[in-house]
Amino acid sequence: MIDFLLGVDRSIVLAINSANSPFWDEVMWFISSKIFWLVPLSIILFLAWRHLNLKSFWLFVICGFALYALTDQICLHIFKNLFLRQRPSYHPELSKTLHFYSNSGEYYKGKEFASFVSSHAANYFAMLSFLFFAIGKKLNPFIWVLFIIGLLICYSRMYLGVHYPSDLIGGAMVGIFLAFLMEKYVFRKLKIENKKE
C-alpha cells in the first residue's frame, strides 16, 4: 500500500512537471516566491480589517504573525528534521527526468532533505484557515479566491519538482490544525477578554 501511494506521489509530480515551458517556468517561479504572497496576505488583512473592529483587527494581526512563525518553525524543526524526506528533485530516478527552473545559471532544487511537510502549504493554509475560523461566515466568495490561490501555490511547488502531493497535503493539514488552535484558544479568548474591559 505504501509503495502504491509513493508511486502515485511520484507519478503526479512527473505529470505536472512534464507540462513545462519557459513561460510557465517564470509564472510558477513567481507564484512560489515570497513577493507573490503579498497578494493573498493583502486580501486576508483587508478582509480582517473590514469585518473586525479595530481592537480585534490588531489582535488578529498579532496572532497571525505568531501563527505564521509557529507554523514555520514546527515544519522546519519537527517535521522536516524528523522525517528527513528527500525532495523529488534529489530522488535518484526522478531527478534524471524532472525539468528544473534555472535561476542565474543554477538549477533550483531546494534543500535536499526538506520535503515533508511543505512549509509553503502549511504557512499559507494556516493564514487562510485562521481568517476563515475568525470571520468565516462573512467571507462570501473571497474564501474561494484565496483557496484557489493556495492550490496554485501548491501546484507551483510540484511544477518546480521540489514537493510531492503528500508533502503539500500534510503541510496544509498542519497549517489548518495550528490555525484552529490559535483561533480557539488564543484569538477567541483574548477577544472575549477585550469585550469585558
Secondary structure, 3 states (H helix, E strand, C coil): CHHHHHHHHHHHHHHHHHCCCHHHHHHHHHHCCCCCCHHHHHHHHHHHHHHCCHHHHHHHHHHHHHHHHHHHHHHHHHHHHHHCCCCHHHCCCHHHHCCCCEECCEECCCCCCCCCCCHHHHHHHHHHHHHHHHHHHHCCCHHHHHHHHHHHHHHHHHHCCCCCHHHHHHHHHHHHHHHHHHHHHHHHHHHHHHHHC
